[in-house]
């Protein structure tokens, strides 16, 4: 049987007024992105840790059969079957039974890990695109570089239209999109602390290694590339240094949820311990307009007035995260989502820009909620462990090899790897916590991994999307209100 390898789409996407943010681990899931795209805006799936998300969905028995339905359309059936044989538990694992520990990504790659990345990114984008012909995007974090190449390839096999990248300066990614569209080998330079010219710090991926007999190659769609930036200077850097086409920008301010860019210049903290942002952190839109590329404004843009102001300032539209994170199609656990909306309606919504919570060193916007890692008692009670490792720092060891460390791992381990003691205080296991937010927490002998919620400063305003007397609102409600 002849299998056509890849899906061809030839046109750049039309410019939507609203880009739905690619949030968290699984918060911007396929169901949310599908809904937003069907409504004519750009739905975006989160590409962060999709391999673990798919692995745990399969171990839960694949409720609704969505993963298996997507895999029945995957163009490498033998790979799909290997993933199912390894991870699918028809009736789901028993309550309290831990999920499989799959190991961590490394700079040299691992075929089993790479195949899971390819498959999981294909599945998420395929499901988001199912049932309509509108474009769908995917969001990655440049701080999580090791899974980039197989993840991008899997998303492109499913016909992803836009790749959005934040938390770093991904000037090498446009060139990767160019070569993967032709099924050509790709490389990606990996940042290694203390690297020297002889340090092996390049990830490599060759699609041909994964092709199967009977598969005919056709060129893939080269997605549009939209980096997330915090200054007009970064936009200029991208256009000077990118090794391929940049199609526009998302300009995100420090009011956004998730990881924020640190303040420019010397870091100063407020009396309650939050980074202080000043005039230098306000993006000058005049240089952005002169670049001639579309841009969207993000970071607590959550009202029709702000959308109109963005358009008047020359933006193509806005990126909206928090409102979509709290709508009914979000991947957040329903009871958590409703608890957060109730806090907003009662005037008790609180966010805190934590300068140390994330192992990345980037400020991280935390939504304060009881019984989560934002509660100091919960944080101190949790035993330190790093068993997922997405946010580990790569460093050059004394013997010249590349090592891996995380300031949220056990203190003794981190210090033995050359880490500094001052980097340990307040660091939280964001990887496990974000999985807990969507109901995929690892099960431990002492209980399950605790959550850590992140929302933007517009958290307090989500009541505008609710009907009177209700805590629920949909993605359609968000779009209807924003478009006036």
C-alpha positions in Angstrom: 0.0 0.0 0.0 1.4 3.4 -0.9 1.4 5.9 1.9 1.7 9.6 1.1 4.2 11.0 3.6 3.2 14.5 4.7 0.5 17.0 4.0 0.9 19.9 1.5 -0.3 23.4 2.1 1.0 26.2 0.1 -0.2 29.6 1.4 0.8 31.8 4.2 -2.0 32.2 6.7 -4.4 35.1 6.8 -3.8 37.4 9.8 -6.1 36.8 12.7 -7.0 39.5 15.2 -6.6 37.0 18.1 -3.9 34.5 18.7 -4.7 32.1 21.5 -1.7 31.7 23.8 0.2 28.4 23.8 0.1 27.9 27.6 1.6 25.6 30.2 1.9 21.9 29.7 -1.4 20.8 28.1 -3.5 23.8 29.2 -3.6 24.9 25.5 -4.6 21.5 24.4 -5.9 20.3 21.1 -9.5 20.8 22.1 -9.0 24.5 23.0 -6.9 25.2 19.8 -9.5 23.4 17.6 -12.3 25.4 19.1 -10.5 28.8 18.6 -9.4 27.9 15.0 -12.9 26.9 14.1 -14.1 30.3 15.2 -11.7 32.0 12.8 -8.9 33.0 15.1 -5.5 31.2 15.5 -5.8 28.3 17.9 -2.4 27.2 19.3 -1.4 24.0 21.1 1.3 24.0 23.7 4.3 22.0 22.5 5.9 21.7 25.9 6.4 18.2 27.2 3.9 16.7 24.7 5.8 13.4 24.8 5.0 13.0 28.5 1.4 14.2 28.1 0.7 11.6 25.4 2.5 8.9 27.3 0.3 9.5 30.4 -2.9 9.8 28.3 -2.2 6.4 26.9 -1.4 5.0 30.3 -4.8 6.3 31.5 -6.5 4.3 28.7 -6.8 7.1 26.1 -10.3 8.3 27.3 -12.4 9.0 24.3 -10.0 7.2 22.0 -8.7 10.5 20.6 -5.0 9.6 20.6 -5.6 6.3 18.9 -7.9 7.9 16.3 -5.1 10.4 15.5 -2.5 7.6 15.3 -4.6 5.7 12.8 -3.9 8.6 10.4 -0.2 8.8 11.2 2.0 8.3 8.2 4.5 6.0 9.9 2.3 3.2 11.2 5.1 1.0 12.5 6.3 3.9 14.7 2.7 4.5 15.9 2.3 0.9 16.8 5.6 0.8 18.8 4.4 3.8 20.9 1.0 2.0 21.5 2.7 -1.3 22.4 4.9 0.5 24.9 2.5 2.8 26.6 -1.2 2.0 26.0 -3.0 0.5 28.9 -6.6 -0.4 27.7 -8.3 -0.1 31.1 -5.9 2.5 32.4 -3.3 2.1 35.2 -4.7 1.4 38.7 -5.5 4.3 41.0 -2.3 5.3 42.8 -0.1 3.4 40.4 2.8 5.6 39.2 3.2 6.5 35.6 6.2 5.0 33.8 9.5 6.8 34.2 10.6 7.4 30.6 14.0 8.9 31.2 15.2 12.3 30.2 16.2 13.9 26.9 19.9 14.1 26.2 22.1 16.0 23.7 22.9 12.9 21.8 19.3 11.9 21.3 17.5 8.6 21.9 15.4 6.9 19.3 12.6 5.9 21.6 12.4 9.5 23.0 12.6 11.0 19.5 9.8 8.7 18.2 7.6 9.7 21.1 8.2 13.4 20.4 7.4 12.9 16.7 4.2 11.0 17.4 3.0 13.2 20.3 3.4 16.5 18.3 1.7 14.9 15.3 -1.3 13.8 17.5 -1.8 17.2 19.2 -1.7 19.1 15.9 -3.8 16.5 14.0 -6.5 16.6 16.6 -6.5 20.5 16.7 -6.9 20.5 12.9 -9.6 17.9 12.8 -13.0 18.9 11.5 -12.0 22.3 9.9 -9.7 23.8 7.3 -8.4 26.8 9.4 -4.7 27.1 10.4 -3.4 25.9 13.8 -0.2 26.9 15.5 2.1 25.3 18.1 4.1 27.0 20.8 7.6 25.9 22.1 10.0 27.2 24.7 13.5 27.9 23.6 14.7 27.1 27.1 13.7 23.5 26.3 15.9 22.9 23.3 16.6 19.1 23.4 13.2 17.9 22.0 13.0 20.7 19.4 14.0 18.8 16.2 11.8 15.6 16.4 8.9 17.7 17.9 8.9 20.2 15.0 9.0 17.3 12.5 6.0 15.6 14.1 4.0 18.9 14.1 4.9 19.6 10.5 3.8 16.0 9.5 0.4 17.0 10.8 0.3 20.3 8.9 1.0 22.9 11.6 0.7 26.3 10.1 2.5 28.5 12.6 5.4 27.9 15.0 5.6 30.3 18.0 8.7 30.3 20.2 9.3 32.1 23.5 11.6 32.0 26.5 14.7 32.5 24.5 16.1 33.8 21.2 15.6 31.0 18.7 17.4 32.5 15.7 18.3 29.0 14.4 14.8 27.7 14.2 13.7 29.3 10.8 16.4 27.4 9.0 15.4 24.2 10.7 11.8 24.6 9.4 13.2 25.1 5.9 15.2 21.8 5.9 12.6 19.7 7.7 10.0 20.7 5.2 12.2 18.8 2.6 12.8 15.9 5.0 16.5 16.9 5.2 18.8 16.4 8.2 18.7 19.2 10.7 21.0 20.4 13.4 20.4 22.7 16.4 23.0 24.4 18.6 22.4 23.6 22.2 23.4 26.2 24.9 25.9 24.7 27.4 27.1 26.7 30.4 30.8 27.1 30.3 31.1 25.6 26.8 34.4 25.8 24.9 35.0 25.6 21.1 35.6 21.8 21.4 32.4 21.2 23.5 30.0 18.9 21.6 26.8 20.9 21.8 24.8 20.3 18.7 21.6 18.2 18.5 21.2 16.3 15.2 18.1 14.8 13.6 17.7 13.0 10.3 14.1 12.3 9.2 15.4 9.5 6.9 16.3 7.4 9.9 12.6 7.1 10.7 11.1 6.5 7.3 9.4 3.2 6.5 9.2 1.0 3.5 6.3 1.9 1.1 6.3 5.6 2.1 6.6 8.2 -0.7 8.0 11.6 0.3 6.3 14.9 -0.6 7.4 18.3 0.6 5.8 19.5 3.8 4.3 22.9 4.5 7.0 25.2 5.9 5.1 26.9 8.9 5.2 30.6 9.5 7.6 31.5 12.3 6.6 34.0 15.0 9.1 34.5 17.9 7.9 36.0 21.1 9.9 39.1 22.0 10.0 41.6 24.8 11.7 44.5 23.0 12.0 46.1 19.6 15.7 45.5 19.8 15.1 41.7 19.9 13.0 42.0 16.7 16.0 43.6 15.0 18.3 40.9 16.3 16.0 38.2 14.8 15.9 39.9 11.4 19.8 40.2 11.4 20.7 36.8 12.7 17.9 34.4 11.9 19.0 31.7 9.4 15.7 31.7 7.6 12.4 33.6 7.1 10.8 35.4 10.1 7.1 36.0 9.4 6.2 38.3 12.3 6.4 38.8 16.0 4.5 38.5 19.2 5.4 41.3 21.5 4.8 40.2 25.1 5.0 42.3 28.2 5.7 41.3 31.8 1.9 41.2 32.6 1.7 37.9 30.8 1.5 34.5 32.5 4.2 31.9 32.5 7.8 32.9 32.0 8.5 36.6 31.7 11.6 38.3 30.3 13.6 39.8 33.2 13.7 43.6 33.6 16.3 45.3 31.4 19.3 46.5 33.3 20.0 45.7 37.0 17.4 43.6 38.7 15.6 45.4 41.6 12.9 43.8 43.7 9.8 45.4 45.2 9.1 45.2 49.0 7.1 42.0 48.4 9.9 40.5 46.3 8.7 41.0 42.8 10.9 42.2 39.9 10.5 45.9 39.2 9.8 46.8 35.6 10.4 50.3 34.3 10.2 52.5 31.2 13.0 50.5 29.5 10.7 47.5 29.5 8.0 49.2 27.5 8.3 48.2 23.9 8.6 51.0 21.4 6.1 50.2 18.7 7.4 52.8 16.2 10.4 50.6 15.2 8.1 47.6 15.1 5.9 49.3 12.6 8.9 50.2 10.5 10.0 46.6 10.2 7.1 45.9 7.9 6.1 42.6 9.5 2.9 41.9 11.3 3.0 41.8 15.1 0.6 41.0 17.9 0.6 42.5 21.4 0.5 40.1 24.4 0.4 40.3 28.2 -3.0 41.1 29.8 -4.7 42.2 26.5 -8.1 41.0 27.5 -10.7 43.6 26.5 -12.2 45.0 23.3 -10.8 48.4 24.1 -7.3 46.9 24.3 -7.8 45.1 21.0 -8.9 48.3 19.3 -5.9 50.2 20.8 -3.5 47.5 19.5 -4.9 47.7 16.0 -4.7 51.5 16.1 -1.1 51.2 17.1 -0.3 49.2 14.0 -0.5 45.7 15.5 -2.2 42.9 13.6 -4.0 42.0 16.8 -3.4 40.5 20.3 -2.3 37.3 21.9 -4.7 36.2 24.7 -3.7 33.6 27.2 -5.3 33.9 30.7 -8.9 34.2 29.5 -8.5 31.1 27.4 -6.7 29.2 30.2 -9.9 29.6 32.3 -12.5 28.8 29.7 -14.3 25.4 29.5 -12.2 24.1 26.7 -8.9 24.6 28.6 -6.8 21.7 29.7 -6.8 22.8 33.4 -8.6 20.4 35.7 -12.3 21.7 35.9 -12.3 22.0 39.7 -9.1 24.0 39.6 -10.4 26.3 36.8 -13.6 26.9 38.7 -11.8 27.7 41.9 -9.7 30.2 40.1 -12.7 31.9 38.4 -14.5 32.1 41.7 -11.5 33.9 43.2 -11.6 36.4 40.3 -15.3 37.0 40.8 -14.9 37.5 44.5 -12.0 40.0 44.1 -9.5 37.6 45.6 -7.4 36.9 42.4 -3.7 37.3 43.1 -0.7 36.8 41.0 3.0 37.1 42.0 5.9 37.4 39.6 8.3 35.1 41.4 12.0 35.8 40.4 13.2 32.4 41.6 10.4 29.8 41.2 11.5 28.6 37.7 14.7 26.6 37.3 15.3 28.6 34.1 16.1 31.8 36.0 13.3 33.7 34.2 10.7 35.4 36.4 7.6 33.2 36.6 4.1 34.5 37.1 2.4 32.5 39.8 -1.3 32.4 40.5 -1.6 32.1 44.3 -3.9 29.2 45.3 -4.2 27.1 48.4 -2.6 23.6 48.4 -0.2 24.4 45.5 3.5 25.1 45.5 2.7 28.8 45.9 2.0 27.9 49.5 5.3 27.8 51.4 4.2 24.9 53.5 3.4 22.8 50.5 6.7 23.7 48.9 8.7 22.8 52.0 6.9 19.5 52.4 7.6 18.3 48.8 10.7 16.1 48.5 13.0 17.5 45.9 13.3 15.3 42.8 14.1 15.9 39.1 12.7 13.0 37.1 11.5 14.8 34.0 14.3 17.2 33.4 12.9 19.5 30.7 14.3 22.6 32.4 17.7 21.3 33.3 20.7 23.4 32.5 23.5 21.8 30.4 27.0 22.6 31.6 30.5 21.6 30.7 32.0 19.2 33.3 35.6 19.2 34.3 36.3 16.3 32.0 35.0 18.2 29.1 31.8 16.2 28.7 28.3 17.8 28.9 26.4 17.4 32.2 22.9 18.2 33.3 21.7 19.9 36.5 18.6 21.6 37.8 18.4 23.9 40.8 15.1 22.3 41.7 16.8 18.8 42.1 18.1 17.5 45.4 20.5 20.1 46.9 23.4 17.7 47.2 23.1 16.5 43.6 23.0 20.1 42.3 26.0 21.2 44.4 28.0 18.2 43.4 27.6 19.3 39.8 29.1 22.7 40.4 25.8 24.5 41.1 25.9 27.5 43.4 24.1 27.3 46.8 22.4 30.7 46.2 20.6 29.2 43.2 18.7 26.7 45.3 16.4 28.8 47.4 12.8 28.9 46.3 13.3 26.8 43.1 10.3 24.8 42.3 9.8 21.7 40.1 7.8 23.4 37.4 7.8 20.3 35.1 5.9 18.1 37.5 3.7 20.9 38.8 2.4 21.9 35.4 1.5 18.3 34.6 -0.4 18.2 37.9 -2.4 21.2 36.7 -4.0 19.1 33.9 -4.7 16.0 35.9 -1.5 14.1 34.9 0.4 14.4 38.2 2.9 11.7 39.0 1.7 9.4 41.8 4.1 9.1 44.7 4.0 6.9 47.9 3.3 10.1 49.9 0.6 11.3 47.5 0.7 13.1 44.1 2.9 15.9 42.8 1.5 19.3 43.8 0.4 21.9 41.3 1.7 25.3 40.5 -0.6 27.6 38.6 0.4 30.4 36.3 -1.8 33.1 35.0 -1.3 36.7 33.8 -2.2 39.8 35.6 -5.5 39.9 33.8 -6.6 37.0 36.0 -8.7 39.5 38.0 -10.7 40.5 35.0 -12.0 37.1 33.7 -15.4 37.8 35.2 -16.2 39.9 32.1 -16.5 36.6 30.1 -18.9 34.9 32.6 -22.7 35.0 32.3 -24.5 36.2 35.4 -24.5 33.6 38.1 -22.1 31.3 36.3 -18.4 30.4 36.8 -18.2 28.9 33.3 -17.4 30.6 30.0 -16.3 29.2 26.7 -13.7 30.1 24.2 -16.5 31.5 22.0 -17.5 33.8 24.9 -13.9 35.1 25.0 -13.8 35.8 21.3 -17.3 37.3 21.3 -16.4 39.8 24.0 -13.0 40.7 22.6 -14.4 41.4 19.1 -17.2 43.4 20.6 
